[in-house]
Amino acid sequence: MHPILDSIQQVVQVSQFVRFDAEAAQSFVKNHLNQVSALSVWSADDHFNDGTDRTLAYVFVLDTLNFCFWGKPRWKYRHQDQLLDGYMALAACLKNAFVRGDPLDDASYLAQLDLSQVEKLLDGEEGQIPLLDSRLRVLREAGKSLLENFDGKITNLMAQANGSVLSLVELLADHFVSYRDEANYRGFHVCLYKRAQIFCADVYGTFKGQGWGQFHDVDQLTAFADYKLPQLLRAHKVLHYEPSLAEKVDAQIELPMGSSEEIEIRAFTIHAVEQLKQIFADHDVQLKSFEVDWLLWHLSQGIDAKPYHRTRTVFY
């Protein structure tokens, strides 16, 4: 039993709004075989890594805040000579905070943060990061849960997972509400766990599969269902939306969190990545699901052929 793959198959089998195109998937793989080595890797230079357990705390804070960057005016953060936005802006912002010694690795500090501190932490050069109140809430929740369940230490959470990504995902979903990325779809319980899984992959990438990044079941991670991957997959006709859904997405009408349309988009994102992984394998390119995800995410940056779907949520 796989908690994510088994549950999303229930959605795929009875979907109403989204479908997968196998021929387009074949074409996509053939057209991107030469980009795999450059794009399906963890971008270590963009993140904080001092070789200590503070690095683990950095990744945890980063992925606790890794959601919902869209909106106007777009939040931007200047790092050195670059004006960054989205996830890369957050990664650089938090990297600088850890370098200057902000105590974000202290669970007690996280648990008692106030809005002014979070505003200062995430102060950008342009705009304001969306859902600021929610970001305060999830950081405080993270600190409190670490204190209550793991003696305030992210290392204790990792130790309990005992080198298993599936166990780590379960621990995160059980003890941190903002990581409990679940939904009800036509009576089916669906588990998507985007941020819980991406934390596992980020730890794996940061530590290069060693130490805290050594997982015996890392191949069990699926894609991280967000709004950028389906945008790219739709642009390449790997995913197709029924007219009613396409009109909403193209008109930038927000889809309610937990709606059938939103769940189908995310479930088919995971399904599509599993199919793409197999097609890559048929071409003698062996990738894990999350490495296919990294490839797609990098390719999705700057794409504007089709709008992404919009849902206000802390889950992605």
DOLO-953242 format. One record per residue (C-alpha): residue in three letters; x, y, z. Coordinates in nm, 4 decimals. Each point is the difference from the previous one (the first is absolute). Layout:
BEGIN
+------+----------+----------+----------+
! type !        X !        Y !        Z !
+------+----------+----------+----------+
!  ALA !        X !        Y !        Z !
...
+------+----------+----------+----------+
***
This chain:
BEGIN
+------+----------+----------+----------+
! type !        X !        Y !        Z !
+------+----------+----------+----------+
!  MET !   0.0000 !   0.0000 !   0.0000 !
!  HIS !   0.1286 !   0.3442 !  -0.0946 !
!  PRO !  -0.1985 !   0.2759 !   0.1750 !
!  ILE !   0.0335 !   0.2461 !  -0.2876 !
!  LEU !   0.0111 !  -0.2089 !  -0.3167 !
!  ASP !  -0.2861 !  -0.2236 !   0.1071 !
!  SER !  -0.2210 !   0.2922 !   0.0965 !
!  ILE !   0.0606 !   0.2067 !  -0.3138 !
!  GLN !  -0.0832 !  -0.2982 !  -0.2225 !
!  GLN !  -0.3524 !   0.0169 !   0.1374 !
!  VAL !  -0.0182 !   0.3557 !  -0.1356 !
!  VAL !   0.1563 !  -0.0869 !  -0.3363 !
!  GLN !  -0.2449 !  -0.2832 !  -0.0613 !
!  VAL !  -0.3157 !   0.2116 !   0.0415 !
!  SER !   0.1240 !   0.3469 !  -0.0945 !
!  GLN !  -0.2349 !   0.2477 !  -0.1661 !
!  PHE !   0.2155 !   0.3044 !  -0.0757 !
!  VAL !   0.3561 !  -0.1157 !  -0.0771 !
!  ARG !   0.1495 !  -0.2713 !  -0.2206 !
!  PHE !   0.3484 !  -0.1258 !  -0.0837 !
!  ASP !   0.1303 !  -0.0252 !  -0.3587 !
!  ALA !   0.2463 !  -0.2874 !  -0.0395 !
!  GLU !   0.1144 !   0.1022 !  -0.3491 !
!  ALA !   0.0817 !   0.3522 !   0.1125 !
!  ALA !   0.1915 !  -0.1466 !   0.2938 !
!  GLN !   0.2125 !  -0.2056 !  -0.2416 !
!  SER !   0.0747 !   0.3103 !  -0.2067 !
!  PHE !   0.0856 !   0.2039 !   0.3081 !
!  VAL !   0.2577 !  -0.2535 !   0.1166 !
!  LYS !   0.1615 !  -0.0302 !  -0.3430 !
!  ASN !   0.0307 !   0.3791 !  -0.0221 !
!  HIS !   0.1629 !   0.0362 !   0.3430 !
!  LEU !   0.2377 !  -0.2952 !   0.0256 !
!  ASN !   0.3023 !   0.2268 !  -0.0444 !
!  GLN !  -0.1046 !   0.2255 !   0.2920 !
!  VAL !  -0.0294 !  -0.2638 !   0.2682 !
!  SER !   0.3518 !   0.0166 !   0.1437 !
!  ALA !  -0.0089 !   0.3769 !   0.0403 !
!  LEU !  -0.3459 !   0.0412 !   0.1458 !
!  SER !  -0.0867 !  -0.3087 !   0.2055 !
!  VAL !   0.2420 !   0.0889 !   0.2802 !
!  TRP !  -0.0182 !   0.1833 !   0.3316 !
!  SER !   0.1195 !   0.3590 !  -0.0264 !
!  ALA !   0.2362 !   0.0077 !   0.2970 !
!  ASP !   0.1527 !   0.3436 !  -0.0606 !
!  ASP !  -0.3326 !   0.1761 !   0.0493 !
!  HIS !  -0.0505 !  -0.1279 !   0.3550 !
!  PHE !   0.1570 !   0.0254 !   0.3425 !
!  ASN !   0.2309 !  -0.2861 !   0.0945 !
!  ASP !   0.2591 !   0.0344 !   0.2747 !
!  GLY !   0.0466 !  -0.3736 !   0.0466 !
!  THR !  -0.1740 !  -0.0071 !   0.3392 !
!  ASP !  -0.3468 !  -0.0786 !   0.1319 !
!  ARG !  -0.0901 !   0.3648 !  -0.0640 !
!  THR !  -0.0143 !  -0.0973 !  -0.3664 !
!  LEU !  -0.2735 !  -0.2492 !   0.0826 !
!  ALA !  -0.1883 !   0.2727 !   0.1859 !
!  TYR !   0.0404 !   0.2307 !  -0.2989 !
!  VAL !  -0.1593 !  -0.2555 !  -0.2330 !
!  PHE !  -0.2845 !  -0.0541 !   0.2453 !
!  VAL !  -0.0767 !   0.3713 !   0.0306 !
!  LEU !   0.0327 !   0.0411 !  -0.3766 !
!  ASP !  -0.2491 !  -0.2754 !  -0.0756 !
!  THR !  -0.2330 !   0.1080 !   0.2790 !
!  LEU !  -0.0284 !   0.3319 !  -0.1872 !
!  ASN !   0.0161 !  -0.1452 !  -0.3511 !
!  PHE !  -0.3472 !   0.0803 !  -0.1314 !
!  CYS !  -0.2072 !   0.2482 !  -0.1990 !
!  PHE !   0.2307 !   0.2578 !  -0.1584 !
!  TRP !  -0.2400 !   0.1286 !  -0.2657 !
!  GLY !  -0.1767 !   0.3333 !   0.0032 !
!  LYS !   0.0466 !   0.3622 !  -0.1005 !
!  PRO !   0.2094 !   0.1889 !   0.0717 !
!  ARG !   0.2351 !  -0.2959 !   0.0057 !
!  TRP !   0.2185 !  -0.0311 !   0.3075 !
!  LYS !   0.3669 !   0.0431 !  -0.0907 !
!  TYR !   0.3164 !  -0.0230 !   0.2059 !
!  ARG !   0.3430 !   0.1292 !  -0.0972 !
!  HIS !   0.2891 !  -0.2354 !   0.0576 !
!  GLN !   0.3400 !   0.1347 !  -0.0980 !
!  ASP !  -0.0592 !   0.1399 !  -0.3495 !
!  GLN !  -0.3109 !  -0.2036 !  -0.0777 !
!  LEU !  -0.3643 !   0.0943 !   0.0535 !
!  LEU !  -0.1658 !  -0.3340 !   0.0725 !
!  ASP !  -0.3617 !  -0.1018 !   0.0376 !
!  GLY !  -0.1950 !  -0.3082 !   0.1040 !
!  TYR !   0.1739 !  -0.2959 !   0.1575 !
!  MET !   0.3501 !   0.1208 !  -0.0869 !
!  ALA !  -0.0690 !   0.3291 !   0.1768 !
!  LEU !  -0.1086 !  -0.1903 !   0.3108 !
!  ALA !   0.3062 !  -0.2277 !  -0.0122 !
!  ALA !   0.2353 !   0.2988 !  -0.0250 !
!  CYS !  -0.1866 !   0.1966 !   0.2669 !
!  LEU !   0.0231 !  -0.2869 !   0.2493 !
!  LYS !   0.3586 !  -0.0774 !  -0.0985 !
!  ASN !   0.0962 !   0.3552 !   0.0931 !
!  ALA !  -0.1937 !  -0.0267 !   0.3278 !
!  PHE !   0.1898 !  -0.3143 !   0.0981 !
!  VAL !   0.3350 !   0.1491 !  -0.1061 !
!  ARG !  -0.0533 !   0.3068 !   0.2204 !
!  GLY !  -0.0970 !  -0.2259 !   0.2918 !
!  ASP !  -0.3762 !   0.0463 !   0.0329 !
!  PRO !  -0.1126 !  -0.2714 !   0.2472 !
!  LEU !  -0.2370 !  -0.1714 !  -0.2432 !
!  ASP !   0.1482 !  -0.3333 !   0.1048 !
!  ASP !  -0.1380 !   0.0558 !   0.3524 !
!  ALA !  -0.3477 !  -0.1524 !   0.0422 !
!  SER !  -0.0761 !   0.2267 !   0.2959 !
!  TYR !   0.0733 !   0.3031 !  -0.2151 !
!  LEU !  -0.2233 !  -0.1275 !  -0.2794 !
!  ALA !  -0.2834 !  -0.0734 !   0.2433 !
!  GLN !  -0.0038 !   0.3586 !   0.1291 !
!  LEU !   0.0454 !   0.1927 !  -0.3247 !
!  ASP !  -0.2238 !   0.3003 !  -0.0557 !
!  LEU !  -0.1176 !   0.1599 !  -0.3215 !
!  SER !   0.2517 !   0.2828 !   0.0087 !
!  GLN !   0.2871 !  -0.2492 !   0.0197 !
!  VAL !  -0.1310 !  -0.1970 !  -0.2961 !
!  GLU !  -0.0529 !   0.3209 !  -0.1966 !
!  LYS !   0.3610 !   0.0945 !   0.0668 !
!  LEU !   0.1236 !  -0.3495 !  -0.0852 !
!  LEU !  -0.1837 !  -0.0029 !  -0.3342 !
!  ASP !   0.0448 !   0.3645 !  -0.0858 !
!  GLY !   0.0597 !   0.0235 !  -0.3735 !
!  GLU !   0.0960 !   0.2741 !  -0.2400 !
!  GLU !  -0.3348 !  -0.0110 !  -0.1778 !
!  GLY !  -0.3489 !  -0.1081 !   0.1060 !
!  GLN !  -0.0876 !  -0.2127 !   0.3019 !
!  ILE !   0.0151 !  -0.3765 !   0.0145 !
!  PRO !  -0.3562 !  -0.1419 !  -0.0158 !
!  LEU !  -0.1777 !  -0.1494 !   0.3019 !
!  LEU !   0.2281 !   0.1657 !   0.2542 !
!  ASP !  -0.2355 !  -0.0813 !   0.2884 !
!  SER !  -0.0023 !  -0.3642 !  -0.1060 !
!  ARG !   0.3783 !  -0.0045 !  -0.0148 !
!  LEU !   0.0137 !   0.1262 !   0.3575 !
!  ARG !  -0.2492 !  -0.2686 !   0.1013 !
!  VAL !   0.1903 !  -0.2889 !  -0.1586 !
!  LEU !   0.3323 !   0.1109 !   0.1480 !
!  ARG !  -0.1506 !   0.0245 !   0.3472 !
!  GLU !  -0.1679 !  -0.3359 !  -0.0471 !
!  ALA !   0.3293 !  -0.1524 !  -0.1108 !
!  GLY !   0.1799 !   0.1280 !   0.3080 !
!  LYS !  -0.2734 !  -0.1138 !   0.2386 !
!  SER !  -0.0225 !  -0.3462 !  -0.1494 !
!  LEU !   0.3762 !  -0.0443 !   0.0084 !
!  LEU !  -0.0046 !   0.0941 !   0.3681 !
!  GLU !  -0.2954 !  -0.2214 !   0.0876 !
!  ASN !   0.0920 !  -0.3081 !  -0.2016 !
!  PHE !   0.3723 !   0.0062 !  -0.0770 !
!  ASP !   0.1633 !   0.1782 !   0.2946 !
!  GLY !   0.0354 !   0.3068 !  -0.2188 !
!  LYS !   0.2421 !  -0.1651 !  -0.2423 !
!  ILE !  -0.0495 !  -0.0701 !  -0.3675 !
!  THR !   0.2710 !  -0.2645 !   0.0351 !
!  ASN !  -0.2320 !  -0.1984 !   0.2299 !
!  LEU !  -0.2689 !   0.0081 !  -0.2677 !
!  MET !   0.2516 !  -0.1341 !  -0.2498 !
!  ALA !   0.1181 !  -0.2681 !   0.2419 !
!  GLN !  -0.3580 !  -0.1220 !   0.0493 !
!  ALA !  -0.0381 !  -0.0367 !  -0.3768 !
!  ASN !   0.2931 !  -0.2440 !   0.0107 !
!  GLY !   0.1167 !   0.0629 !  -0.3547 !
!  SER !  -0.3403 !  -0.0405 !  -0.1642 !
!  VAL !  -0.1631 !   0.2716 !  -0.2098 !
!  LEU !  -0.3399 !  -0.1639 !   0.0408 !
!  SER !   0.0394 !   0.0074 !   0.3782 !
!  LEU !   0.1220 !   0.3594 !  -0.0097 !
!  VAL !  -0.2963 !   0.1075 !  -0.2139 !
!  GLU !  -0.2350 !  -0.1723 !   0.2440 !
!  LEU !   0.1641 !   0.1689 !   0.2991 !
!  LEU !  -0.0264 !   0.3418 !  -0.1605 !
!  ALA !  -0.3651 !  -0.0522 !  -0.0925 !
!  ASP !  -0.0861 !  -0.1321 !   0.3460 !
!  HIS !   0.1707 !   0.2728 !   0.2027 !
!  PHE !  -0.0139 !   0.3121 !  -0.2190 !
!  VAL !  -0.3403 !   0.1102 !  -0.1258 !
!  SER !   0.1453 !   0.2051 !  -0.2846 !
!  TYR !   0.1662 !  -0.3143 !  -0.1370 !
!  ARG !  -0.3264 !  -0.2006 !   0.0135 !
!  ASP !  -0.0700 !   0.0388 !  -0.3710 !
!  GLU !  -0.3081 !  -0.2201 !  -0.0304 !
!  ALA !  -0.3352 !   0.0368 !  -0.1728 !
!  ASN !  -0.3345 !  -0.1651 !  -0.0556 !
!  TYR !  -0.0826 !  -0.0716 !  -0.3638 !
!  ARG !  -0.3445 !  -0.1426 !  -0.0706 !
!  GLY !   0.0181 !  -0.2060 !   0.3171 !
!  PHE !   0.3633 !  -0.1054 !  -0.0480 !
!  HIS !   0.2689 !   0.1018 !   0.2467 !
!  VAL !   0.2877 !   0.1438 !  -0.2045 !
!  CYS !   0.3535 !   0.0561 !   0.1316 !
!  LEU !   0.2231 !   0.2400 !  -0.1939 !
!  TYR !   0.2594 !   0.1090 !   0.2598 !
!  LYS !   0.1848 !   0.2462 !  -0.2216 !
!  ARG !   0.2064 !   0.1806 !   0.2643 !
!  ALA !   0.0644 !  -0.3080 !   0.2123 !
!  GLN !   0.1446 !  -0.1774 !  -0.3007 !
!  ILE !   0.1977 !   0.2963 !  -0.1227 !
!  PHE !   0.1596 !   0.0283 !   0.3450 !
!  CYS !   0.1208 !  -0.3587 !  -0.0372 !
!  ALA !   0.1375 !   0.0671 !  -0.3476 !
!  ASP !   0.1625 !   0.3245 !   0.1099 !
!  VAL !   0.1723 !  -0.1730 !   0.2904 !
!  TYR !   0.1136 !  -0.2736 !  -0.2359 !
!  GLY !   0.1318 !   0.2574 !  -0.2466 !
!  THR !   0.1604 !   0.2252 !   0.2603 !
!  PHE !   0.1912 !  -0.2833 !   0.1657 !
!  LYS !   0.0657 !  -0.1792 !  -0.3314 !
!  GLY !  -0.1632 !  -0.3184 !   0.1189 !
!  GLN !   0.2300 !  -0.0288 !   0.3039 !
!  GLY !  -0.0506 !   0.0607 !   0.3723 !
!  TRP !  -0.3443 !   0.1485 !   0.0563 !
!  GLY !  -0.0582 !  -0.0351 !  -0.3731 !
!  GLN !   0.0473 !  -0.3760 !  -0.0049 !
!  PHE !  -0.3411 !  -0.1601 !  -0.0600 !
!  HIS !  -0.0438 !  -0.3662 !  -0.0873 !
!  ASP !  -0.3287 !   0.0639 !  -0.1814 !
!  VAL !   0.0596 !   0.3357 !  -0.1719 !
!  ASP !  -0.1359 !  -0.1518 !  -0.3220 !
!  GLN !  -0.3442 !  -0.0012 !   0.1652 !
!  LEU !  -0.0306 !   0.3782 !  -0.0259 !
!  THR !  -0.2448 !   0.1199 !  -0.2638 !
!  ALA !  -0.0255 !   0.3336 !  -0.1780 !
!  PHE !  -0.0724 !   0.3059 !   0.2125 !
!  ALA !  -0.3407 !   0.1073 !  -0.1295 !
!  ASP !  -0.0028 !   0.3792 !  -0.0265 !
!  TYR !  -0.1120 !   0.2552 !  -0.2582 !
!  LYS !   0.3150 !   0.0312 !  -0.2138 !
!  LEU !   0.0321 !  -0.3629 !  -0.1110 !
!  PRO !  -0.3550 !  -0.0324 !  -0.1337 !
!  GLN !   0.0437 !   0.3340 !  -0.1777 !
!  LEU !   0.3004 !  -0.1433 !  -0.1868 !
!  LEU !  -0.1660 !  -0.3364 !  -0.0647 !
!  ARG !  -0.3075 !   0.1696 !  -0.1404 !
!  ALA !   0.2106 !   0.2276 !  -0.2214 !
!  HIS !   0.1604 !  -0.3139 !  -0.1488 !
!  LYS !  -0.3436 !  -0.1674 !  -0.0342 !
!  VAL !   0.0941 !  -0.2779 !   0.2410 !
!  LEU !  -0.2992 !   0.1071 !   0.2067 !
!  HIS !  -0.3289 !   0.1150 !  -0.1485 !
!  TYR !  -0.2709 !   0.1924 !   0.1850 !
!  GLU !  -0.3662 !  -0.0259 !  -0.0873 !
!  PRO !  -0.1374 !   0.3303 !  -0.1412 !
!  SER !  -0.1708 !   0.1103 !   0.3223 !
!  LEU !   0.3232 !  -0.0394 !   0.1973 !
!  ALA !   0.2196 !   0.1418 !  -0.2757 !
!  GLU !  -0.2130 !   0.3145 !  -0.0119 !
!  LYS !   0.0340 !   0.0520 !   0.3763 !
!  VAL !   0.3768 !  -0.0534 !   0.0006 !
!  ASP !   0.0550 !   0.2187 !  -0.3062 !
!  ALA !  -0.2151 !   0.2761 !   0.1502 !
!  GLN !   0.2023 !  -0.0285 !   0.3240 !
!  ILE !  -0.3104 !  -0.0798 !   0.2025 !
!  GLU !   0.1043 !  -0.1502 !   0.3319 !
!  LEU !  -0.0842 !  -0.3658 !   0.0571 !
!  PRO !  -0.1138 !  -0.0732 !   0.3566 !
!  MET !   0.2377 !  -0.2145 !   0.2019 !
!  GLY !  -0.1404 !  -0.3521 !   0.0078 !
!  SER !  -0.2207 !   0.0460 !  -0.3053 !
!  SER !  -0.0216 !  -0.2913 !  -0.2438 !
!  GLU !   0.1771 !   0.2035 !  -0.2678 !
!  GLU !   0.2926 !   0.0879 !   0.2247 !
!  ILE !   0.0411 !  -0.3555 !   0.1290 !
!  GLU !  -0.0084 !  -0.1422 !  -0.3526 !
!  ILE !   0.2692 !   0.2405 !  -0.1207 !
!  ARG !   0.2268 !  -0.0981 !   0.2865 !
!  ALA !  -0.0723 !  -0.3736 !  -0.0227 !
!  PHE !   0.0669 !  -0.0019 !  -0.3732 !
!  THR !   0.3252 !   0.1885 !   0.0571 !
!  ILE !   0.1216 !  -0.2880 !   0.2152 !
!  HIS !  -0.1373 !  -0.2566 !  -0.2468 !
!  ALA !   0.1661 !   0.1730 !  -0.2948 !
!  VAL !   0.3389 !   0.0045 !   0.1702 !
!  GLU !  -0.0237 !  -0.3737 !   0.0674 !
!  GLN !  -0.0723 !  -0.0579 !  -0.3695 !
!  LEU !   0.2818 !   0.2318 !  -0.1101 !
!  LYS !   0.2412 !  -0.1815 !   0.2303 !
!  GLN !  -0.0839 !  -0.3272 !  -0.1732 !
!  ILE !   0.0406 !   0.1540 !  -0.3456 !
!  PHE !   0.3401 !   0.1398 !   0.0996 !
!  ALA !   0.0922 !  -0.3514 !   0.1182 !
!  ASP !  -0.1058 !  -0.1382 !  -0.3384 !
!  HIS !   0.2644 !   0.2343 !  -0.1453 !
!  ASP !   0.2600 !  -0.1345 !   0.2463 !
!  VAL !  -0.0200 !   0.3107 !   0.2196 !
!  GLN !  -0.0576 !  -0.1086 !   0.3569 !
!  LEU !  -0.1604 !   0.2713 !   0.2135 !
!  LYS !  -0.1796 !   0.0008 !   0.3293 !
!  SER !  -0.3409 !   0.1661 !   0.0044 !
!  PHE !   0.1275 !   0.3028 !   0.1890 !
!  GLU !   0.2844 !   0.0389 !  -0.2510 !
!  VAL !  -0.2588 !   0.0176 !  -0.2778 !
!  ASP !  -0.1754 !   0.2596 !   0.2161 !
!  TRP !   0.3213 !   0.2051 !   0.0304 !
!  LEU !   0.0417 !  -0.0154 !  -0.3787 !
!  LEU !  -0.3575 !   0.1174 !  -0.0599 !
!  TRP !   0.0220 !   0.2739 !   0.2628 !
!  HIS !   0.3123 !   0.1474 !  -0.1576 !
!  LEU !  -0.1601 !  -0.0140 !  -0.3445 !
!  SER !  -0.3124 !   0.1693 !   0.1360 !
!  GLN !   0.1816 !   0.3149 !   0.1116 !
!  GLY !  -0.0944 !   0.2893 !  -0.2222 !
!  ILE !  -0.2552 !  -0.1945 !  -0.2020 !
!  ASP !  -0.3069 !   0.2032 !  -0.0900 !
!  ALA !  -0.1592 !  -0.2013 !  -0.2823 !
!  LYS !  -0.2860 !  -0.0926 !   0.2329 !
!  PRO !  -0.0939 !   0.1489 !   0.3394 !
!  TYR !   0.0422 !  -0.2124 !   0.3110 !
!  HIS !  -0.3029 !  -0.0863 !   0.2088 !
!  ARG !  -0.0500 !   0.2225 !   0.3024 !
!  THR !  -0.0906 !  -0.1321 !   0.3437 !
!  ARG !   0.0778 !   0.1799 !   0.3246 !
!  THR !   0.1417 !  -0.2637 !   0.2290 !
!  VAL !   0.2918 !  -0.0735 !   0.2306 !
!  PHE !   0.0451 !  -0.3441 !  -0.1541 !
!  TYR !   0.1781 !   0.1174 !  -0.3162 !
+------+----------+----------+----------+
***
